[in-house]
Amino acid sequence: MFAYRSLFDRPRFDTRFDTMDEVFRGFDRMLREMERPGAVDSYGYAPADLTEEADRFVLTVDVPGVTEKDVKVDFQEGVLSVTAKRVPVQPEGYASRRKERGVLEFSRSFVLGEIADPERTTAALKDGVLTVSIPKSKGTQKRSIVVKAS
């Protein structure tokens, strides 16, 4: 009816390698994030995409529920910084029964260097997405140099 099996009757396998592989993969992922070009500083959470086109950079940041007066975009010494804060407003006379949406505050900085032109930079906020267009400086446009035989 009943078969007794001890712990030692099970097939043995070594799980240390699986666990160590996971640890090493985690370290690799962390180091790749630290080496990512462009990221300088951030706190809070706001997903961002920075793309480079032939004549400009385009930064797209998700800022749900933030109005344009609560977003600040600065460009100083080749570093573009985006800061925003959202404070949920509760109507007067109402008491919260459940509050899951707290204060959202974040800051993201991206190193663009002297290649970017801060004078012609524009920013627009639409449907909770901030789009910053940063034109490249005229003197830093990509060009090809012809090599001549001497």
C-alpha positions as CSV (number, residue, x, y, z in Angstrom):
1,M,0.0,0.0,0.0
2,F,2.5,2.6,1.1
3,A,6.1,2.7,-0.2
4,Y,8.6,4.4,2.0
5,R,11.2,6.5,0.3
6,S,14.0,8.4,2.0
7,L,15.4,11.7,0.9
8,F,18.5,9.9,-0.3
9,D,16.5,7.8,-2.8
10,R,15.8,10.8,-5.1
11,P,18.1,11.4,-8.0
12,R,20.8,13.8,-7.1
13,F,21.5,16.9,-9.1
14,D,23.6,19.9,-8.3
15,T,21.7,23.2,-8.4
16,R,24.6,25.4,-7.5
17,F,25.5,26.0,-11.1
18,D,21.9,27.1,-12.0
19,T,21.9,29.5,-9.0
20,M,25.4,30.9,-9.8
21,D,24.4,31.4,-13.4
22,E,21.5,33.4,-12.3
23,V,23.7,35.5,-10.0
24,F,26.2,36.1,-12.8
25,R,23.4,37.0,-15.2
26,G,22.1,39.5,-12.7
27,F,25.6,41.1,-12.3
28,D,26.0,41.3,-16.1
29,R,22.6,43.0,-16.4
30,M,23.5,45.5,-13.7
31,L,26.9,46.3,-15.3
32,R,25.3,46.8,-18.7
33,E,22.8,49.2,-17.3
34,M,25.7,51.2,-15.6
35,E,27.7,51.3,-18.9
36,R,24.7,52.5,-20.9
37,P,25.7,55.7,-22.8
38,G,23.9,58.9,-21.9
39,A,22.6,58.1,-18.5
40,V,24.0,60.4,-15.8
41,D,21.6,60.6,-12.9
42,S,18.0,59.6,-12.2
43,Y,15.6,59.2,-9.3
44,G,12.0,58.2,-9.4
45,Y,10.8,56.4,-12.4
46,A,10.0,57.8,-15.8
47,P,10.7,55.6,-18.8
48,A,12.6,57.5,-21.5
49,D,13.9,56.9,-25.1
50,L,16.7,58.9,-26.5
51,T,17.2,58.5,-30.3
52,E,19.6,60.2,-32.6
53,E,18.7,61.3,-36.1
54,A,20.9,62.9,-38.7
55,D,20.3,66.5,-37.6
56,R,18.9,66.1,-34.0
57,F,18.3,64.1,-30.9
58,V,14.8,63.2,-29.8
59,L,14.1,62.5,-26.1
60,T,10.7,60.9,-25.3
61,V,9.7,60.6,-21.7
62,D,6.5,59.1,-20.3
63,V,5.0,61.5,-17.7
64,P,1.4,60.5,-17.1
65,G,-0.8,63.0,-15.3
66,V,1.8,65.7,-15.3
67,T,0.9,69.1,-16.7
68,E,3.3,71.4,-18.6
69,K,3.7,73.7,-15.7
70,D,5.0,70.8,-13.5
71,V,7.7,69.8,-16.0
72,K,11.1,71.5,-16.1
73,V,13.6,70.9,-18.9
74,D,17.2,72.3,-18.4
75,F,20.2,72.2,-20.6
76,Q,23.5,73.1,-18.9
77,E,27.1,72.3,-20.0
78,G,26.0,69.6,-22.4
79,V,23.7,67.8,-20.0
80,L,19.9,67.7,-20.6
81,S,17.9,67.4,-17.4
82,V,14.1,66.7,-17.2
83,T,12.4,67.1,-13.8
84,A,8.7,66.6,-13.1
85,K,6.4,66.3,-10.1
86,R,2.7,65.2,-10.0
87,V,0.7,65.7,-6.8
88,P,-2.8,64.1,-7.0
89,V,-5.5,66.6,-6.1
90,Q,-8.4,65.4,-3.9
91,P,-11.7,67.4,-4.2
92,E,-12.7,69.2,-1.0
93,G,-15.3,67.4,1.1
94,Y,-14.2,63.9,0.0
95,A,-12.3,61.4,2.0
96,S,-10.2,58.7,0.3
97,R,-11.2,55.1,0.9
98,R,-8.2,53.8,-1.0
99,K,-5.2,55.8,-2.2
100,E,-2.8,54.1,-4.6
101,R,-1.7,57.1,-6.7
102,G,0.8,59.0,-4.7
103,V,3.2,61.8,-5.5
104,L,5.2,61.1,-8.7
105,E,8.5,63.0,-8.7
106,F,11.5,62.2,-10.9
107,S,14.6,63.6,-12.5
108,R,16.5,62.2,-15.5
109,S,19.7,63.6,-17.0
110,F,21.4,62.8,-20.3
111,V,24.9,63.7,-21.4
112,L,24.7,65.1,-25.0
113,G,27.9,67.1,-24.9
114,E,28.8,70.1,-27.2
115,I,27.2,68.4,-30.2
116,A,23.7,69.6,-29.1
117,D,22.4,73.1,-29.6
118,P,20.5,74.3,-26.5
119,E,19.3,77.5,-28.2
120,R,17.1,75.7,-30.7
121,T,15.9,72.9,-28.3
122,T,12.1,72.6,-28.1
123,A,9.8,70.6,-25.8
124,A,6.2,69.5,-26.2
125,L,3.8,67.6,-23.8
126,K,0.9,65.7,-25.3
127,D,-1.1,62.8,-23.9
128,G,1.3,62.2,-21.0
129,V,4.3,62.0,-23.3
130,L,7.1,64.7,-23.2
131,T,9.0,65.0,-26.5
132,V,12.2,67.1,-26.5
133,S,13.8,67.9,-29.8
134,I,17.5,68.8,-29.5
135,P,19.0,69.9,-32.8
136,K,22.7,69.2,-33.4
137,S,25.1,72.1,-33.7
138,K,26.0,73.2,-37.2
139,G,29.7,72.7,-36.6
140,T,29.3,69.1,-35.5
141,Q,27.3,67.7,-38.5
142,K,28.6,64.4,-39.8
143,R,30.7,64.8,-43.0
144,S,32.9,62.5,-45.1
145,I,36.5,63.4,-45.8
146,V,38.0,62.4,-49.1
147,V,41.3,60.6,-48.8
148,K,43.8,61.5,-51.6
149,A,46.8,59.6,-52.5
150,S,50.1,61.6,-52.4
